[in-house]
Amino acid sequence: MKMNRYIYILLIGILSVLKPGFVNARAQNTISDSLDISLLTCSQGPDAYERFGHSGIRVLDYKTGQDLVFHYGVFSFNTPNFIYRFVKGETDYKLGLVPMSAFLYEYDARGLGMTERVLWLSKQQKQQLVELLVENYRPENRTYRYNYFFDNCATRPFYKIEEASGGLIRYDSTWVKPVTHRMLLKEKTGENTWLDFGISLTVAGRADRPTSMREQIFLPEMLERCYENAMIDLPAGKMQDSLGEANIVLTRPLVKEKRTLLEMKPEVYEEIHNHNVLLSPLAVSLFVLLCAILLTWGQSRSRTREQENEAMTYAEYEQVQTHPARSVLHRNAWDWAGQIFDTLLLLVSGLGGIIVWFLNFFSEHPAVSENWNCWWLLPTNLIFALFIWLKFPQKICKYYFFIIFAALIVYLLASIMSDQKPHPAFIPLVWAMAVRYWYRAKEIQFR
């Protein structure tokens, strides 16, 4: 029979990952009544790639002892050009299949939590779901093009279960809040963290649009919440009456039973939620702005005194040079500090510009294009980090700094009016750059 063929393919495909006790399990022609299908939701972890949790579909047959987990989102850092392909949006993930015991052991060893929601599906729906998963696990089908918001470890189970149910699941959307993708991400990354900063840097305005229920279930936690509020119509046979034959349908909650399989360890929870405020992005950006203002004030004051000295007689000039605050050495110290600060500012913003511009113009990720951060992070800043140390391109530098100062003002205005909401740490950084670039464009006149 058809089911027997699928089970045979399944067993052949997982011989390398199953323990001996599972390998000896007998394949069944049909799904038994003792089979449970569950949605597994794994908690977030401290590492960046696990901050948003994970989902899996558990297939447990009490009669045969088979207990397997299908989970999407398996990848390897050893894949050739993994970083480049990931940034470009060409990352291919796979459907994984492991024994439940191994799945539990991995998350328990990492100190993470796991919950289970046993689904109330009919025997036919369970069989259809197993067939879909087994077919999907075949070598030619198991790889898929990963898309963080729309095709990931949570969305794939959602649509597989929906397909197996025959469209009989009825979702209650009253629990859905009017939130955006960016708001949901911040719930997992935390406010004012470096991970939140990096995501805000690369994810564009599309992440700030209101989301529907189906757009929110990209997070495993939201998928779990969606199922807890859903109902399913279960066919229960036919009924004959004077008007003819009619189908009997029973409506049940989609989630039949809830279980907590693993509790997150306290030390892992603290690692995820404890952040050093003094080293946060906002604190660092405010420090950078303070340094920019202080350096600009110091250099401006020194320039004013230099102009005053040029108007003095030789005797007056010799007299004021004895005062340390008005010495040439003191002026040069301010200039050297400003030169080094501006170089670092141009280098960092230039490197950030390479990443943001590449994502904006070349990546296949759907939420990174039309990024307003391209206005203040420019790859060309890398070139001018060298030019400010040379004498011949100073006229070019003057015009360049005026142009990017204007671009910074455009960004500040756009951050108020556009859909794309900037990270709080962006504004002090942009103002720091505006202060320095305006001063440098004006200061070139003295050379």
Secondary structure by P-SEA (a helix, b strand, c coil): caaaaaaaaaaaacccccccccccbbbbccccccbbbbbbbbbbcccccccccbbbbbbbcccccbbbbbbcccccccccaaaaaaaaccbbbbbccccaaaaaaaaaaacbbbbbbbbbccaaaaaaaaaaaaaaacccccccccccccccccaaaaaaaaaaacccccccccccccccaaaaaaaacccccaaaaaaaaccccccccccccccccccaaaaaaaaaabbbbbbcbbbbccccbbbbbbbccccccccccccccaaaaaaaccccccccaaaaaaaaaaaaaaaaaaaaaaaaaaaaaaaccaaaaaaacccccccaaaaaaaaaaaaaaaaaaaaaaaaaaaaaaaaacccccccccccccccccccaaaaaaaaaacccaaaaaaaaaaaaaaaaaaaaaaaacccccccaaaaaaaaaaaaaaaaaaaacccc
